[in-house]
């Protein structure tokens, strides 16, 4: 099993040439949010920016998008009519993602699921989007619940799924919470192989597998049980994939960076740590490690 170290970041962050242009380092589209949940897409976008993506665009139902746009001028939020994702939004979602693919020269990815909700229509839209989209996707949170209904739609696509142990159970039907780490690793590898994709199982030790290779990441803090740290992980992973990193390597690197930033934030704030504190540590970590 591969043990993730800081070297994974050095492999990703190469010196930028002088005449680099916009989108050379990725255009990330983040789809999520609903009437009651606006924080998740914003946290993913802010973490993605701190991880070095050139641009992060959020697509969310109107109330969530309006709230997100008010957080900071760094965030661009496209408002969809209504309070949650519906079938009428599917064409818009596909169109925006295809446009991002064209304008970025293929340096693009999607993060989907955070705060989207689990209504039947929303879950159906997410499934249909995953079946049609032609760029890499990080599947997180509510999108994992949608995928569980028809996991075959992603078979063979360059996707990264980021479940915790309960979401892994929802997706696969396998209860692994109390298993030993080597048994968890075997289960993740088997399910990644079955689904023909890459899985990043979040936990005290993160396990990443593309169905053949398996890696473990030990960075992190028990204080990262606070809400939002999964959203930051998804955003970082999306940023790496958007710049051209393969899902297996992106899963390792995002788990490591998110974990180390969580450690630093935990050292500073203790029980008061929030996900935004983790985001604030990302540039400090990168300056130290690359």
HELIX and SHEET records of a PDB file:
HELIX    1   1 UNK A    7  UNK A   12  1                                   6    
HELIX    2   2 UNK A   39  UNK A   50  1                                  12    
HELIX    3   3 UNK A   62  UNK A   71  1                                  10    
HELIX    4   4 UNK A   87  UNK A   89  5                                   3    
HELIX    5   5 UNK A   90  UNK A  103  1                                  14    
HELIX    6   6 UNK A  120  UNK A  132  1                                  13    
HELIX    7   7 UNK A  142  UNK A  147  1                                   6    
HELIX    8   8 UNK A  151  UNK A  154  5                                   4    
HELIX    9   9 UNK A  165  UNK A  172  1                                   8    
HELIX   10  10 UNK A  181  UNK A  195  1                                  15    
HELIX   11  11 UNK A  222  UNK A  225  5                                   4    
HELIX   12  12 UNK A  229  UNK A  242  1                                  14    
HELIX   13  13 UNK A  247  UNK A  269  1                                  23    
HELIX   14  14 UNK A  270  UNK A  272  5                                   3    
HELIX   15  15 UNK A  275  UNK A  289  1                                  15    
SHEET    1   A10 UNK A   2  UNK A   3  0                                        
SHEET    2   A10 UNK A 214  UNK A 217  1                                        
SHEET    3   A10 UNK A 206  UNK A 209 -1                                        
SHEET    4   A10 UNK A 198  UNK A 201 -1                                        
SHEET    5   A10 UNK A 160  UNK A 161  1                                        
SHEET    6   A10 UNK A 136  UNK A 139  1                                        
SHEET    7   A10 UNK A 108  UNK A 112  1                                        
SHEET    8   A10 UNK A  27  UNK A  31  1                                        
SHEET    9   A10 UNK A  55  UNK A  61  1                                        
SHEET   10   A10 UNK A  76  UNK A  80  1                                        
END                                                                             
